[in-house]
Amino acid sequence: MVTGDFFCDRICRMRKRENNRKTKYALMLAATSFIWGSAFIAQDIGSDYMKAFTFNGLRFIIGAAFLVPVIIIFKKLYPTETTGSRKDLMMGGIISGILLCLATNLQQIGIGLGTTAGKASFLTSMYIILVPLIEFLFLRKKLTVFTWIAAAMATLGLYMMCLSGMSGFAVGDIYLILCALAFALQILALSYYAPKTDPIKLSAIEFFVTGAVSAVIMIFTDIRPVGLFAWLSPLMETPAVLAILYTGVFSSGIAYTFQVIAEKHIEPSVASLFFCTEAIFAAICGFFILGQKMSVPEVIGSVLILSAVLISQIKMNGEKKNE
């Protein structure tokens, strides 16, 4: 005879398994944010041994290669039905890849010019605020009062970080601000093509385009002026190799795979909160690994930018649920 206790026990076990699954996916997102945040340290180290186009050319080609077996595995475990054509997949990969190439090379140049990892990560996170502003200016999408508040806070935070901080306004900061703008355009391109296509295939093409374009430019800007052997020599150094492998395999490959898996099971509003911690991890790692410190105005600016990002993300996800 089946009793009420039996059903209660089954329900409790099912809830426990569901909670364990959510915890697992939450840990994946936390790991993703940590890897992306700590990747700024690898980028900082890499800038001591190679120029931006060399770093990103090697990094993203490795990242694209890593995603090839992931595509094969995901095709069996998570079959995806898409509404777009092969043309949508290729166009999306090429357009977003070119924009990602622009964004990541501006970012790497900025870091190479001396902007600290923590500061670079917070300035880059400005793209989250810029996305709705670009939609307002060029796509005529309405903005809520929360978006305007977030934009004002981010602007004030930008002032605190770049103009009133002890390090002052530097050339590297300009590259990082332009980098955030390029990332915003890349996100808009992905938001158009990603719903129609397989996200991992799209990213693999995007990474390959970024790596290939960077590699072509690298030939003229990095190799020709110094010669092949002079260019290759610093790449053989252990820190340089580790920096490329970490950003290529862990940041572009493993972290992105974690993100795709976890976001299938985690609410977008929760996922966005995890991703907001990326800049915090970068600042913490920069302090403990590289000994980089932030001045009081820069810390205040970081808090303002992070708060603006949180406000914009929570509000946007709330609006998506109501649609």
MARKEVO-238649 format. One record per residue (C-alpha): x, y negated, z negated; residue in three letters; residue number from 1. Coordinates in Angstrom, 1 decimal, decimal comma, padded with zeros to 4 digits. Example, Ala and Ser with C-alpha at 12.3 -4.5 7.8 and 13.67 -1.06 7.14 Angstrom:
<site <012,3 004,5 -007,8> "ALA" 1>
<site <013,7 001,1 -007,1> "SER" 2>
//
This chain:
<site <000,0 000,0 000,0> "MET" 1>
<site <001,4 -003,4 001,0> "VAL" 2>
<site <001,2 -005,9 -001,8> "THR" 3>
<site <001,4 -009,7 -002,0> "GLY" 4>
<site <004,9 -009,4 -003,6> "ASP" 5>
<site <006,1 -007,6 -000,4> "PHE" 6>
<site <005,0 -010,6 001,8> "PHE" 7>
<site <006,5 -013,1 -000,6> "CYS" 8>
<site <009,8 -011,2 -000,5> "ASP" 9>
<site <009,8 -011,1 003,3> "ARG" 10>
<site <009,0 -014,9 003,5> "ILE" 11>
<site <011,8 -015,7 001,0> "CYS" 12>
<site <014,3 -013,6 003,0> "ARG" 13>
<site <013,2 -015,3 006,2> "MET" 14>
<site <013,6 -018,8 004,7> "ARG" 15>
<site <017,0 -017,8 003,3> "LYS" 16>
<site <018,2 -016,7 006,7> "ARG" 17>
<site <016,8 -019,9 008,3> "GLU" 18>
<site <018,6 -022,0 005,7> "ASN" 19>
<site <021,8 -020,1 006,2> "ASN" 20>
<site <021,5 -020,6 010,0> "ARG" 21>
<site <021,0 -024,4 009,5> "LYS" 22>
<site <023,9 -024,5 007,2> "THR" 23>
<site <026,1 -022,8 009,8> "LYS" 24>
<site <025,1 -025,2 012,5> "TYR" 25>
<site <025,5 -028,2 010,2> "ALA" 26>
<site <029,0 -027,0 009,4> "LEU" 27>
<site <029,6 -026,8 013,2> "MET" 28>
<site <028,6 -030,5 013,6> "LEU" 29>
<site <030,8 -031,5 010,6> "ALA" 30>
<site <033,7 -029,6 012,2> "ALA" 31>
<site <033,0 -031,4 015,5> "THR" 32>
<site <033,1 -034,8 013,9> "SER" 33>
<site <036,3 -034,0 012,0> "PHE" 34>
<site <038,0 -032,7 015,2> "ILE" 35>
<site <037,0 -035,8 017,2> "TRP" 36>
<site <038,0 -038,1 014,4> "GLY" 37>
<site <041,4 -036,4 013,8> "SER" 38>
<site <041,9 -036,4 017,6> "ALA" 39>
<site <042,7 -040,1 017,3> "PHE" 40>
<site <045,8 -039,1 015,3> "ILE" 41>
<site <046,9 -036,8 018,1> "ALA" 42>
<site <046,3 -039,7 020,6> "GLN" 43>
<site <048,4 -042,0 018,4> "ASP" 44>
<site <051,2 -039,4 018,3> "ILE" 45>
<site <050,9 -038,7 022,0> "GLY" 46>
<site <051,3 -042,4 022,8> "SER" 47>
<site <054,8 -042,3 021,4> "ASP" 48>
<site <055,9 -039,7 024,0> "TYR" 49>
<site <053,9 -040,4 027,2> "MET" 50>
<site <051,8 -043,0 028,9> "LYS" 51>
<site <048,0 -043,0 028,9> "ALA" 52>
<site <047,4 -041,4 032,4> "PHE" 53>
<site <049,8 -038,6 031,7> "THR" 54>
<site <048,2 -037,8 028,3> "PHE" 55>
<site <044,6 -037,8 029,7> "ASN" 56>
<site <045,5 -036,1 032,9> "GLY" 57>
<site <046,9 -033,1 031,0> "LEU" 58>
<site <044,4 -033,3 028,2> "ARG" 59>
<site <041,3 -033,1 030,3> "PHE" 60>
<site <042,5 -030,6 032,8> "ILE" 61>
<site <043,2 -028,3 029,8> "ILE" 62>
<site <039,7 -029,1 028,5> "GLY" 63>
<site <038,1 -028,3 031,8> "ALA" 64>
<site <039,9 -025,0 032,0> "ALA" 65>
<site <038,8 -024,1 028,5> "PHE" 66>
<site <035,2 -024,6 029,4> "LEU" 67>
<site <035,3 -022,2 032,3> "VAL" 68>
<site <035,1 -019,0 030,1> "PRO" 69>
<site <032,6 -020,9 027,9> "VAL" 70>
<site <030,3 -021,3 030,9> "ILE" 71>
<site <030,5 -017,6 031,6> "ILE" 72>
<site <029,7 -016,7 028,0> "ILE" 73>
<site <026,8 -019,2 027,7> "PHE" 74>
<site <025,3 -018,0 031,0> "LYS" 75>
<site <024,7 -014,6 029,3> "LYS" 76>
<site <023,9 -015,8 025,7> "LEU" 77>
<site <022,0 -019,1 026,5> "TYR" 78>
<site <020,6 -018,9 030,0> "PRO" 79>
<site <019,6 -022,4 031,0> "THR" 80>
<site <016,9 -023,4 033,5> "GLU" 81>
<site <017,6 -026,6 035,3> "THR" 82>
<site <015,4 -028,9 037,4> "THR" 83>
<site <018,2 -030,6 039,3> "GLY" 84>
<site <020,0 -029,5 042,4> "SER" 85>
<site <023,7 -028,7 042,9> "ARG" 86>
<site <024,0 -032,2 044,3> "LYS" 87>
<site <022,8 -033,6 040,9> "ASP" 88>
<site <025,3 -031,5 039,1> "LEU" 89>
<site <028,2 -032,7 041,3> "MET" 90>
<site <027,2 -036,3 041,4> "MET" 91>
<site <026,6 -036,4 037,7> "GLY" 92>
<site <030,0 -034,8 037,1> "GLY" 93>
<site <031,8 -037,2 039,4> "ILE" 94>
<site <030,2 -040,4 038,2> "ILE" 95>
<site <030,5 -039,6 034,5> "SER" 96>
<site <034,0 -038,3 035,1> "GLY" 97>
<site <035,2 -041,5 036,7> "ILE" 98>
<site <033,6 -043,5 033,8> "LEU" 99>
<site <035,1 -041,2 031,2> "LEU" 100>
<site <038,5 -041,6 032,9> "CYS" 101>
<site <038,2 -045,4 032,6> "LEU" 102>
<site <037,0 -045,2 029,0> "ALA" 103>
<site <039,6 -042,7 027,7> "THR" 104>
<site <042,5 -044,4 029,5> "ASN" 105>
<site <041,5 -047,8 028,2> "LEU" 106>
<site <041,3 -046,2 024,7> "GLN" 107>
<site <044,7 -044,5 025,0> "GLN" 108>
<site <046,4 -047,7 026,3> "ILE" 109>
<site <044,9 -049,6 023,3> "GLY" 110>
<site <046,2 -047,1 020,9> "ILE" 111>
<site <049,6 -047,1 022,6> "GLY" 112>
<site <049,7 -050,9 022,2> "LEU" 113>
<site <049,5 -050,5 018,4> "GLY" 114>
<site <045,9 -050,4 017,4> "THR" 115>
<site <045,7 -048,0 014,4> "THR" 116>
<site <043,7 -044,7 014,7> "ALA" 117>
<site <041,0 -045,9 012,2> "GLY" 118>
<site <040,5 -049,3 013,8> "LYS" 119>
<site <040,4 -047,7 017,3> "ALA" 120>
<site <037,7 -045,2 016,2> "SER" 121>
<site <035,5 -047,9 014,8> "PHE" 122>
<site <035,9 -050,2 017,8> "LEU" 123>
<site <035,1 -047,2 020,1> "THR" 124>
<site <031,9 -046,4 018,1> "SER" 125>
<site <030,6 -049,8 019,3> "MET" 126>
<site <029,4 -048,0 022,5> "TYR" 127>
<site <026,4 -046,7 020,5> "ILE" 128>
<site <025,3 -050,4 020,0> "ILE" 129>
<site <026,1 -051,3 023,6> "LEU" 130>
<site <024,0 -048,6 025,2> "VAL" 131>
<site <020,6 -050,2 024,3> "PRO" 132>
<site <021,9 -053,7 025,0> "LEU" 133>
<site <022,9 -052,6 028,6> "ILE" 134>
<site <019,5 -051,0 029,0> "GLU" 135>
<site <017,9 -054,3 027,9> "PHE" 136>
<site <020,0 -056,5 030,3> "LEU" 137>
<site <019,9 -054,3 033,4> "PHE" 138>
<site <017,1 -051,8 033,0> "LEU" 139>
<site <014,7 -054,2 031,3> "ARG" 140>
<site <014,0 -051,9 028,4> "LYS" 141>
<site <012,6 -053,5 025,3> "LYS" 142>
<site <014,7 -053,7 022,2> "LEU" 143>
<site <013,3 -053,4 018,6> "THR" 144>
<site <014,2 -055,7 015,8> "VAL" 145>
<site <016,3 -052,9 014,4> "PHE" 146>
<site <018,5 -052,9 017,5> "THR" 147>
<site <019,0 -056,7 017,3> "TRP" 148>
<site <019,9 -056,3 013,6> "ILE" 149>
<site <022,4 -053,5 014,5> "ALA" 150>
<site <023,9 -055,6 017,3> "ALA" 151>
<site <024,4 -058,6 014,9> "ALA" 152>
<site <026,0 -056,5 012,2> "MET" 153>
<site <028,3 -054,8 014,8> "ALA" 154>
<site <029,3 -058,3 016,1> "THR" 155>
<site <030,1 -059,5 012,6> "LEU" 156>
<site <032,0 -056,2 012,0> "GLY" 157>
<site <033,9 -056,7 015,2> "LEU" 158>
<site <034,9 -060,3 014,1> "TYR" 159>
<site <036,1 -059,0 010,7> "MET" 160>
<site <038,2 -056,2 012,2> "MET" 161>
<site <039,7 -058,2 015,1> "CYS" 162>
<site <039,8 -061,8 014,1> "LEU" 163>
<site <040,0 -062,0 010,3> "SER" 164>
<site <042,0 -058,9 009,5> "GLY" 165>
<site <045,6 -059,0 008,5> "MET" 166>
<site <046,7 -057,5 011,8> "SER" 167>
<site <044,7 -060,2 013,7> "GLY" 168>
<site <043,3 -060,0 017,2> "PHE" 169>
<site <045,6 -057,9 019,3> "ALA" 170>
<site <045,8 -057,0 023,0> "VAL" 171>
<site <045,1 -053,4 022,1> "GLY" 172>
<site <041,8 -054,4 020,5> "ASP" 173>
<site <040,7 -055,9 023,9> "ILE" 174>
<site <041,3 -052,5 025,6> "TYR" 175>
<site <039,3 -050,7 022,8> "LEU" 176>
<site <036,4 -053,1 023,2> "ILE" 177>
<site <036,4 -052,5 027,0> "LEU" 178>
<site <036,7 -048,8 026,3> "CYS" 179>
<site <033,5 -049,0 024,2> "ALA" 180>
<site <031,8 -050,6 027,2> "LEU" 181>
<site <033,0 -047,9 029,6> "ALA" 182>
<site <031,8 -045,2 027,2> "PHE" 183>
<site <028,4 -046,9 027,0> "ALA" 184>
<site <028,2 -046,7 030,8> "LEU" 185>
<site <029,3 -043,1 030,8> "GLN" 186>
<site <026,6 -042,2 028,2> "ILE" 187>
<site <023,9 -043,9 030,4> "LEU" 188>
<site <025,1 -041,8 033,4> "ALA" 189>
<site <025,0 -038,6 031,3> "LEU" 190>
<site <021,5 -039,5 030,0> "SER" 191>
<site <020,3 -039,6 033,6> "TYR" 192>
<site <022,0 -036,4 034,9> "TYR" 193>
<site <022,3 -034,1 031,8> "ALA" 194>
<site <018,5 -033,3 031,5> "PRO" 195>
<site <018,5 -032,0 035,1> "LYS" 196>
<site <021,7 -029,9 034,8> "THR" 197>
<site <023,5 -027,4 032,7> "ASP" 198>
<site <025,3 -029,5 030,1> "PRO" 199>
<site <028,5 -027,4 029,9> "ILE" 200>
<site <028,9 -027,1 033,7> "LYS" 201>
<site <028,3 -030,9 033,9> "LEU" 202>
<site <031,0 -031,5 031,3> "SER" 203>
<site <033,5 -029,1 032,9> "ALA" 204>
<site <033,2 -031,0 036,2> "ILE" 205>
<site <033,3 -034,3 034,3> "GLU" 206>
<site <036,5 -033,3 032,5> "PHE" 207>
<site <038,1 -032,0 035,7> "PHE" 208>
<site <037,4 -035,3 037,5> "VAL" 209>
<site <038,8 -037,3 034,6> "THR" 210>
<site <041,9 -035,2 034,5> "GLY" 211>
<site <042,4 -035,2 038,3> "ALA" 212>
<site <041,9 -039,0 038,7> "VAL" 213>
<site <044,2 -039,6 035,7> "SER" 214>
<site <046,8 -037,2 037,2> "ALA" 215>
<site <046,8 -039,0 040,6> "VAL" 216>
<site <047,3 -042,4 039,0> "ILE" 217>
<site <049,9 -040,8 036,7> "MET" 218>
<site <052,1 -040,0 039,8> "ILE" 219>
<site <052,3 -043,7 040,7> "PHE" 220>
<site <052,4 -045,3 037,3> "THR" 221>
<site <054,3 -042,8 035,1> "ASP" 222>
<site <056,4 -040,5 037,3> "ILE" 223>
<site <057,6 -042,6 040,3> "ARG" 224>
<site <059,1 -045,5 038,2> "PRO" 225>
<site <061,3 -043,1 036,1> "VAL" 226>
<site <061,7 -039,9 038,1> "GLY" 227>
<site <060,3 -036,4 037,5> "LEU" 228>
<site <062,9 -035,2 034,9> "PHE" 229>
<site <062,8 -038,4 032,9> "ALA" 230>
<site <059,0 -038,2 032,8> "TRP" 231>
<site <059,0 -034,5 031,9> "LEU" 232>
<site <061,6 -034,6 029,2> "SER" 233>
<site <059,5 -036,2 026,4> "PRO" 234>
<site <056,6 -033,9 027,2> "LEU" 235>
<site <058,7 -030,9 026,1> "MET" 236>
<site <058,9 -032,3 022,5> "GLU" 237>
<site <056,9 -030,4 020,0> "THR" 238>
<site <054,7 -033,3 018,8> "PRO" 239>
<site <053,8 -034,1 022,4> "ALA" 240>
<site <052,8 -030,6 023,2> "VAL" 241>
<site <050,8 -030,3 020,0> "LEU" 242>
<site <049,0 -033,6 020,7> "ALA" 243>
<site <048,0 -032,5 024,2> "ILE" 244>
<site <046,9 -029,1 023,1> "LEU" 245>
<site <044,9 -030,4 020,1> "TYR" 246>
<site <043,0 -032,9 022,2> "THR" 247>
<site <042,6 -030,6 025,2> "GLY" 248>
<site <041,6 -027,4 023,4> "VAL" 249>
<site <040,1 -028,5 020,1> "PHE" 250>
<site <038,7 -032,0 020,9> "SER" 251>
<site <037,5 -031,4 024,5> "SER" 252>
<site <036,9 -027,6 024,4> "GLY" 253>
<site <036,0 -026,2 020,9> "ILE" 254>
<site <034,4 -029,3 019,5> "ALA" 255>
<site <032,2 -029,8 022,5> "TYR" 256>
<site <031,1 -026,2 022,5> "THR" 257>
<site <030,2 -026,5 018,8> "PHE" 258>
<site <028,2 -029,6 019,6> "GLN" 259>
<site <026,2 -027,9 022,4> "VAL" 260>
<site <025,4 -024,8 020,2> "ILE" 261>
<site <024,5 -026,8 017,1> "ALA" 262>
<site <022,3 -029,3 018,8> "GLU" 263>
<site <020,1 -026,5 020,0> "LYS" 264>
<site <019,1 -025,9 016,3> "HIS" 265>
<site <019,6 -029,2 014,5> "ILE" 266>
<site <017,4 -032,3 014,7> "GLU" 267>
<site <018,8 -035,2 016,8> "PRO" 268>
<site <018,5 -037,6 013,9> "SER" 269>
<site <020,6 -035,3 011,7> "VAL" 270>
<site <023,1 -034,6 014,4> "ALA" 271>
<site <023,6 -038,4 014,9> "SER" 272>
<site <024,4 -038,9 011,3> "LEU" 273>
<site <027,2 -036,3 011,5> "PHE" 274>
<site <028,7 -037,9 014,6> "PHE" 275>
<site <028,7 -041,3 012,8> "CYS" 276>
<site <031,3 -039,8 010,4> "THR" 277>
<site <033,8 -039,4 013,2> "GLU" 278>
<site <035,3 -042,9 012,7> "ALA" 279>
<site <035,5 -042,2 008,9> "ILE" 280>
<site <037,5 -039,0 009,5> "PHE" 281>
<site <039,8 -040,9 011,9> "ALA" 282>
<site <040,5 -043,6 009,3> "ALA" 283>
<site <041,1 -041,0 006,5> "ILE" 284>
<site <043,4 -038,9 008,7> "CYS" 285>
<site <045,2 -042,0 009,8> "GLY" 286>
<site <045,9 -043,0 006,2> "PHE" 287>
<site <047,1 -039,5 005,0> "PHE" 288>
<site <048,9 -038,3 008,1> "ILE" 289>
<site <050,3 -041,5 009,7> "LEU" 290>
<site <050,3 -043,8 006,6> "GLY" 291>
<site <048,1 -046,3 008,4> "GLN" 292>
<site <046,3 -048,7 006,1> "LYS" 293>
<site <043,4 -051,0 006,7> "MET" 294>
<site <043,2 -054,5 005,3> "SER" 295>
<site <040,2 -055,6 003,2> "VAL" 296>
<site <038,5 -057,5 006,1> "PRO" 297>
<site <039,1 -054,5 008,4> "GLU" 298>
<site <037,4 -052,2 005,8> "VAL" 299>
<site <034,5 -054,6 005,6> "ILE" 300>
<site <034,3 -054,7 009,4> "GLY" 301>
<site <034,3 -050,9 009,5> "SER" 302>
<site <031,5 -050,7 007,0> "VAL" 303>
<site <029,4 -053,2 009,0> "LEU" 304>
<site <030,0 -051,4 012,3> "ILE" 305>
<site <029,2 -048,0 010,7> "LEU" 306>
<site <026,0 -049,4 009,2> "SER" 307>
<site <025,0 -050,8 012,5> "ALA" 308>
<site <025,6 -047,5 014,2> "VAL" 309>
<site <023,5 -045,7 011,6> "LEU" 310>
<site <020,6 -048,2 011,9> "ILE" 311>
<site <020,5 -048,0 015,7> "SER" 312>
<site <020,8 -044,1 015,7> "GLN" 313>
<site <018,1 -043,5 013,0> "ILE" 314>
<site <015,7 -045,9 014,7> "LYS" 315>
<site <016,2 -044,6 018,2> "MET" 316>
<site <015,7 -041,0 017,1> "ASN" 317>
<site <012,5 -042,1 015,2> "GLY" 318>
<site <011,2 -043,7 018,4> "GLU" 319>
<site <011,9 -040,5 020,4> "LYS" 320>
<site <009,8 -038,5 018,0> "LYS" 321>
<site <006,9 -040,8 018,4> "ASN" 322>
<site <006,9 -040,8 022,1> "GLU" 323>
//
